[in-house]
Amino acid sequence: MQLSALGPDFGVEVRGIGLIDVAGSDGVYRATRAALEEHSVLLFRNQDVTDDVQAAFSRAFGPLERVKIGSVGAGTFYSRLHNIAADGTLVPETHQQALTARANQLWHTDSSFKATPALASVLSARIVPDHGGETEFTSTRQAWSRLLPAMQVRLRDAIVSHAYANSRDQIDPGLMTPAERAVVPPVRWRMTWRNPVNNQVALYIASHAYAIEGMSESESKTLLAELIANATRPEFTFRHQWRPGDVIMWDNRATMHRGRSWAHDQARSMVRTTISAVDADGLTDLRPGA
């Protein structure tokens, strides 16, 4: 296995192995898991990826989330992120799938709004547009390391509320149904997540986060916006231009990401599997009062 740097102090392209190798060999899995813990974002190119192959690869790292109601792929392990209607035509800009894509263009961390958050996500490119539709990443571990010591002391044990509705309402208050809101009520997490393997600390924020305990609404929004803006300055981010067969895995404990826009007359189809965090992934440290 060879690793080639991608981003500024995080992210690598993995060469010499594929998804099937990781799923079929404990030794290859352990080497890949070590790379994820250290580099946070892993790129695999030229993969002959199918749903089953992607799920087998993802399951090597932990239990898979089922897609929530209201999303394409609900009830399965496969979140289908695309702008293609059932009849093969492209959906209009006002369609729920197009609005969801716009919401995913906010900096976010997958599943921070769930009672069990995500360890990692795996996204595969099935159809890519000619231009646009990239995905950007930033390291919240590096963002934490850049904070002044006094700010780190202030934020290390701060408690933040996250809600899926917070990000979706920024795009369209009607994007979520009452049933969707009922199944994903707000949750509370510490603002930092410590990696249990290397003890490195990362900020745990992004567009689902909306309130910090002990602060007013305006103070919370201002501070969260400042932290996100500082973490996502262009010199600290990596933008990936997708090719068919690309697969990217990222550590939701230590990154934020966002999709980028593309022309509405172009098809884009991606499939995401999401790996749930367990206590061995540092979840205990994330819980308030732990």
C-alpha positions as CSV (number, residue, x, y, z in Angstrom):
1,M,0.0,0.0,0.0
2,Q,1.4,3.4,-1.0
3,L,0.1,6.8,0.3
4,S,0.3,10.0,-1.7
5,A,-0.5,13.4,-0.1
6,L,-3.6,15.3,-1.1
7,G,-4.5,18.2,1.2
8,P,-2.6,20.5,3.5
9,D,-1.5,18.3,6.3
10,F,-4.3,15.8,5.8
11,G,-5.7,13.4,3.2
12,V,-4.0,10.8,1.1
13,E,-4.5,8.8,-2.1
14,V,-4.3,5.1,-1.4
15,R,-2.5,3.1,-4.1
16,G,-1.8,-0.6,-4.5
17,I,-5.0,-1.9,-2.9
18,G,-8.7,-1.6,-3.6
19,L,-11.9,-1.8,-1.6
20,I,-12.2,-5.6,-2.0
21,D,-8.7,-6.0,-0.6
22,V,-9.6,-4.1,2.5
23,A,-12.8,-6.1,3.0
24,G,-11.1,-9.4,2.5
25,S,-7.9,-9.1,4.5
26,D,-7.5,-8.2,8.2
27,G,-3.9,-7.1,7.6
28,V,-4.9,-4.7,4.7
29,Y,-7.9,-3.5,6.8
30,R,-5.6,-2.7,9.8
31,A,-3.2,-0.7,7.5
32,T,-6.1,1.2,6.0
33,R,-7.6,1.9,9.4
34,A,-4.3,3.3,10.6
35,A,-4.1,5.5,7.5
36,L,-7.6,6.8,8.3
37,E,-6.7,7.6,11.9
38,E,-3.6,9.5,10.8
39,H,-4.8,11.2,7.6
40,S,-8.6,11.6,8.0
41,V,-9.4,11.4,4.3
42,L,-8.6,8.5,2.0
43,L,-9.0,8.5,-1.8
44,F,-9.2,5.2,-3.9
45,R,-9.2,5.7,-7.6
46,N,-10.4,3.4,-10.5
47,Q,-12.5,1.2,-8.3
48,D,-15.0,-1.2,-9.9
49,V,-17.5,-0.3,-7.2
50,T,-20.9,-1.7,-6.7
51,D,-23.3,-1.3,-3.8
52,D,-22.3,-4.7,-2.4
53,V,-18.5,-4.0,-2.7
54,Q,-19.0,-0.6,-1.1
55,A,-21.0,-2.0,1.8
56,A,-18.5,-4.8,2.4
57,F,-15.6,-2.3,2.5
58,S,-17.5,0.0,4.8
59,R,-18.6,-2.9,7.2
60,A,-14.9,-3.7,7.8
61,F,-14.8,-0.5,9.9
62,G,-18.0,-0.9,11.9
63,P,-21.8,-1.1,11.7
64,L,-23.6,0.7,9.0
65,E,-26.2,3.4,9.4
66,R,-29.6,2.9,7.7
67,V,-30.7,5.9,5.7
68,K,-33.3,8.0,7.5
69,I,-36.8,8.7,6.3
70,G,-37.2,11.4,3.8
71,S,-33.9,10.7,2.0
72,V,-33.4,8.7,-1.2
73,G,-32.6,5.2,-0.1
74,A,-34.5,5.4,3.2
75,G,-34.3,2.2,5.2
76,T,-31.3,0.8,3.3
77,F,-27.6,1.3,3.8
78,Y,-27.2,3.4,0.7
79,S,-27.8,7.1,0.6
80,R,-28.3,7.9,-3.1
81,L,-27.3,11.5,-3.8
82,H,-28.4,12.4,-7.3
83,N,-30.5,14.7,-9.4
84,I,-32.0,12.0,-11.6
85,A,-35.8,11.2,-11.5
86,A,-37.2,7.7,-11.6
87,D,-37.9,8.1,-15.3
88,G,-34.3,9.0,-16.0
89,T,-34.9,12.7,-16.6
90,L,-33.1,15.4,-14.5
91,V,-35.1,16.9,-11.6
92,P,-35.9,20.6,-11.6
93,E,-34.0,23.1,-9.4
94,T,-37.0,23.2,-7.0
95,H,-37.2,19.4,-6.5
96,Q,-36.3,18.0,-3.0
97,Q,-33.3,16.2,-4.4
98,A,-31.9,19.4,-5.9
99,L,-32.6,21.3,-2.6
100,T,-30.9,18.6,-0.6
101,A,-27.8,18.9,-2.8
102,R,-27.8,22.7,-2.1
103,A,-28.0,21.9,1.7
104,N,-25.1,19.6,1.3
105,Q,-23.1,22.5,-0.1
106,L,-23.0,23.9,3.5
107,W,-19.9,22.8,5.5
108,H,-21.1,19.8,7.5
109,T,-20.2,16.6,9.4
110,D,-22.3,13.6,8.6
111,S,-24.8,12.4,11.2
112,S,-23.7,14.9,14.0
113,F,-27.5,15.3,14.4
114,K,-28.1,11.7,15.3
115,A,-28.1,10.0,18.7
116,T,-25.3,7.8,17.5
117,P,-23.0,9.9,15.3
118,A,-20.8,8.7,12.4
119,L,-17.3,7.4,12.6
120,A,-16.7,7.7,8.8
121,S,-18.5,8.0,5.5
122,V,-17.7,6.4,2.2
123,L,-18.8,8.1,-1.0
124,S,-18.5,6.6,-4.5
125,A,-18.8,8.4,-7.8
126,R,-21.2,6.7,-10.2
127,I,-22.0,9.5,-12.6
128,V,-20.1,12.8,-12.6
129,P,-20.8,16.1,-14.4
130,D,-18.4,17.5,-17.0
131,H,-17.8,20.5,-14.7
132,G,-18.4,21.3,-11.0
133,G,-19.8,18.9,-8.4
134,E,-16.5,18.6,-6.6
135,T,-16.3,17.8,-2.8
136,E,-14.2,20.0,-0.5
137,F,-12.7,18.8,2.8
138,T,-11.0,20.5,5.7
139,S,-9.4,19.1,8.9
140,T,-11.0,20.1,12.1
141,R,-8.1,18.5,13.9
142,Q,-5.8,21.1,12.2
143,A,-8.4,23.8,12.9
144,W,-8.2,22.9,16.6
145,S,-4.5,23.0,16.7
146,R,-4.5,26.5,15.2
147,L,-6.6,28.0,18.0
148,L,-4.9,30.0,20.8
149,P,-4.5,28.0,24.0
150,A,-7.0,30.3,25.9
151,M,-9.6,29.5,23.2
152,Q,-8.9,25.8,23.5
153,V,-9.5,25.9,27.2
154,R,-12.7,27.8,26.7
155,L,-14.0,25.3,24.0
156,R,-12.7,21.9,25.0
157,D,-15.7,21.0,27.1
158,A,-18.3,23.3,25.6
159,I,-21.6,21.6,24.8
160,V,-23.2,22.2,21.4
161,S,-26.6,21.3,20.1
162,H,-26.9,19.9,16.6
163,A,-30.1,19.5,14.5
164,Y,-30.6,18.3,10.9
165,A,-33.3,21.0,10.7
166,N,-30.8,23.7,11.3
167,S,-29.0,23.1,8.1
168,R,-32.1,22.2,6.0
169,D,-34.0,25.3,7.1
170,Q,-31.2,27.5,5.8
171,I,-32.1,26.3,2.3
172,D,-35.9,25.9,2.6
173,P,-38.0,25.7,5.7
174,G,-40.2,23.2,3.8
175,L,-37.4,20.9,2.9
176,M,-38.1,18.6,5.9
177,T,-41.5,17.1,6.7
178,P,-42.9,17.0,10.2
179,A,-42.2,13.2,10.2
180,E,-38.6,13.8,9.4
181,R,-38.3,16.4,12.1
182,A,-39.8,14.0,14.6
183,V,-37.2,11.2,14.0
184,V,-34.2,13.5,14.3
185,P,-34.7,15.8,17.3
186,P,-31.8,18.0,18.5
187,V,-28.8,16.2,20.2
188,R,-26.0,17.6,22.4
189,W,-22.3,16.9,22.0
190,R,-19.1,18.2,23.3
191,M,-17.4,20.6,20.8
192,T,-14.3,18.5,20.7
193,W,-13.8,14.8,19.8
194,R,-10.6,13.1,20.9
195,N,-9.2,10.4,18.7
196,P,-8.6,7.4,21.1
197,V,-5.8,6.0,18.9
198,N,-3.5,9.1,18.7
199,N,-5.2,11.3,21.4
200,Q,-5.5,14.2,18.9
201,V,-8.4,16.5,19.4
202,A,-10.7,17.9,16.7
203,L,-13.5,20.5,16.7
204,Y,-16.9,18.9,16.3
205,I,-19.1,21.6,14.7
206,A,-20.5,22.5,11.2
207,S,-23.9,23.4,9.7
208,H,-26.0,21.1,11.9
209,A,-24.6,22.9,15.0
210,Y,-26.6,25.9,16.2
211,A,-26.3,26.5,19.9
212,I,-23.6,26.5,22.6
213,E,-24.7,26.0,26.2
214,G,-24.2,29.1,28.3
215,M,-24.3,31.5,25.4
216,S,-27.1,33.5,23.8
217,E,-28.4,32.5,20.4
218,S,-26.6,35.4,18.7
219,E,-23.3,34.6,20.6
220,S,-23.5,31.0,19.6
221,K,-24.2,31.6,16.0
222,T,-21.4,34.2,15.8
223,L,-18.8,32.0,17.4
224,L,-19.8,28.9,15.4
225,A,-19.6,30.9,12.2
226,E,-16.2,32.2,13.1
227,L,-14.9,28.8,13.9
228,I,-16.2,27.3,10.6
229,A,-14.9,30.3,8.6
230,N,-11.4,29.9,10.1
231,A,-11.4,26.2,9.6
232,T,-12.4,26.4,6.0
233,R,-10.1,29.2,4.7
234,P,-9.0,28.1,1.2
235,E,-5.4,27.5,2.2
236,F,-6.6,24.8,4.7
237,T,-9.0,22.9,2.4
238,F,-8.7,20.2,-0.3
239,R,-11.1,20.2,-3.3
240,H,-11.6,16.8,-5.0
241,Q,-12.5,16.7,-8.7
242,W,-14.4,13.5,-9.1
243,R,-13.8,10.8,-11.8
244,P,-16.1,7.8,-12.3
245,G,-14.8,5.0,-10.1
246,D,-13.4,7.3,-7.4
247,V,-14.2,6.4,-3.8
248,I,-13.4,8.7,-0.8
249,M,-13.6,7.7,2.8
250,W,-13.4,10.4,5.5
251,D,-13.3,10.5,9.3
252,N,-16.3,12.5,10.5
253,R,-14.6,12.9,13.9
254,A,-11.9,15.1,12.4
255,T,-13.2,16.7,9.2
256,M,-15.9,18.9,7.6
257,H,-16.8,18.6,4.0
258,R,-19.2,20.1,1.5
259,G,-20.4,19.5,-2.1
260,R,-20.0,22.1,-4.8
261,S,-22.6,23.2,-7.3
262,W,-22.8,22.0,-10.9
263,A,-25.0,22.8,-13.9
264,H,-28.6,21.6,-13.6
265,D,-28.5,20.1,-17.1
266,Q,-25.8,17.7,-16.0
267,A,-26.4,14.4,-14.2
268,R,-24.5,13.6,-11.0
269,S,-25.0,10.4,-9.1
270,M,-23.1,9.4,-5.9
271,V,-23.7,6.7,-3.3
272,R,-22.8,7.1,0.3
273,T,-22.5,4.5,3.1
274,T,-22.0,5.7,6.6
275,I,-20.3,3.9,9.5
276,S,-21.7,4.4,13.0
277,A,-19.4,5.4,15.8
278,V,-19.1,3.1,18.8
279,D,-17.4,3.7,22.2
280,A,-14.1,2.4,20.8
281,D,-14.1,5.3,18.4
282,G,-14.1,7.8,21.2
283,L,-17.8,8.3,21.5
284,T,-17.7,8.3,25.2
285,D,-15.5,11.4,25.3
286,L,-18.0,13.2,23.0
287,R,-21.0,12.7,25.4
288,P,-21.7,15.6,27.7
289,G,-20.8,14.8,31.3
290,A,-18.4,12.0,30.4
